[in-house]
């Protein structure tokens, strides 16, 4: 049988963010925006959704007078991503 795909990760942009974060220790907002091609507003909304789900930690600080947002994947996020990939493979292998 097919495994259910996590609807939170099934979004193209949220999946892209998680795909970037799975391979790095952390990433700032500008880097994530460049890697995903998302608008700042859309990326901000999607980061908030991932943060509320406990999949990422978002740290907002300042570098001098410039705001700096840094994201890190959590253990729960890593587990959810791996489960998503495994579920997706049940569709591909058919």
C-alpha positions as CSV (number, residue, x, y, z in Angstrom):
1,X,0.0,0.0,0.0
2,X,0.9,3.6,-0.4
3,X,2.0,5.5,2.7
4,X,0.3,8.8,3.5
5,X,2.4,11.8,2.5
6,X,2.8,14.4,5.3
7,X,0.7,17.4,4.0
8,X,2.9,19.9,5.8
9,X,6.0,18.7,3.8
10,X,4.0,18.1,0.6
11,X,4.1,21.9,-0.2
12,X,6.8,22.6,-2.8
13,X,8.3,25.5,-0.9
14,X,8.3,23.9,2.6
15,X,9.8,20.7,1.0
16,X,12.5,22.9,-0.6
17,X,13.3,24.6,2.7
18,X,13.6,21.2,4.5
19,X,15.7,19.8,1.7
20,X,18.2,22.7,2.1
21,X,18.2,22.5,5.9
22,X,18.7,18.7,6.0
23,X,22.1,19.2,4.4
24,X,23.5,22.2,6.5
25,X,23.9,23.0,10.1
26,X,22.0,26.3,9.7
27,X,20.9,28.7,7.0
28,X,20.0,32.3,7.1
29,X,16.9,33.8,5.5
30,X,18.7,35.3,2.5
31,X,20.4,32.0,1.7
32,X,17.0,30.1,1.9
33,X,15.4,32.8,-0.3
34,X,18.2,32.4,-2.9
35,X,18.1,28.6,-2.9
36,X,14.3,28.3,-3.1
37,X,13.6,31.3,-5.4
38,X,10.8,32.3,-3.0
39,X,9.6,35.8,-2.3
40,X,10.5,37.1,1.2
41,X,6.8,37.2,2.2
42,X,6.0,33.7,1.1
43,X,9.2,32.3,2.6
44,X,8.4,34.0,5.9
45,X,5.0,32.4,6.1
46,X,6.3,28.9,5.3
47,X,9.1,29.2,7.8
48,X,6.5,30.1,10.4
49,X,4.4,27.0,9.6
50,X,7.5,24.8,9.8
51,X,8.5,26.4,13.1
52,X,5.0,26.0,14.6
53,X,5.1,22.3,13.7
54,X,8.4,21.9,15.5
55,X,10.3,21.0,12.3
56,X,12.7,24.0,12.4
57,X,14.1,26.4,15.0
58,X,14.1,30.0,13.9
59,X,16.4,32.5,15.6
60,X,15.9,36.2,15.0
61,X,18.8,38.5,15.9
62,X,20.6,41.5,14.6
63,X,23.9,41.9,12.9
64,X,24.7,45.5,13.7
65,X,21.4,47.2,12.7
66,X,20.4,44.6,10.2
67,X,17.9,41.9,11.1
68,X,19.2,38.3,10.8
69,X,17.0,35.2,10.8
70,X,18.7,31.8,11.1
71,X,17.0,28.5,10.7
72,X,18.0,25.0,11.8
73,X,16.2,21.7,11.3
74,X,15.2,20.0,14.6
75,X,15.3,16.3,15.3
76,X,11.5,16.2,14.8
77,X,12.0,17.9,11.5
78,X,14.7,15.5,10.4
79,X,12.5,12.5,11.4
80,X,9.5,14.0,9.5
81,X,11.6,14.6,6.4
82,X,13.0,11.0,6.5
83,X,9.5,9.6,6.9
84,X,8.3,11.8,4.0
85,X,11.0,10.5,1.7
86,X,10.3,6.9,2.7
87,X,6.5,7.4,2.0
88,X,7.3,9.0,-1.3
89,X,9.4,6.0,-2.2
90,X,6.3,3.7,-1.9
91,X,4.8,5.7,-4.8
92,X,8.0,5.6,-6.9
93,X,8.6,1.9,-6.5
94,X,5.1,0.9,-7.8
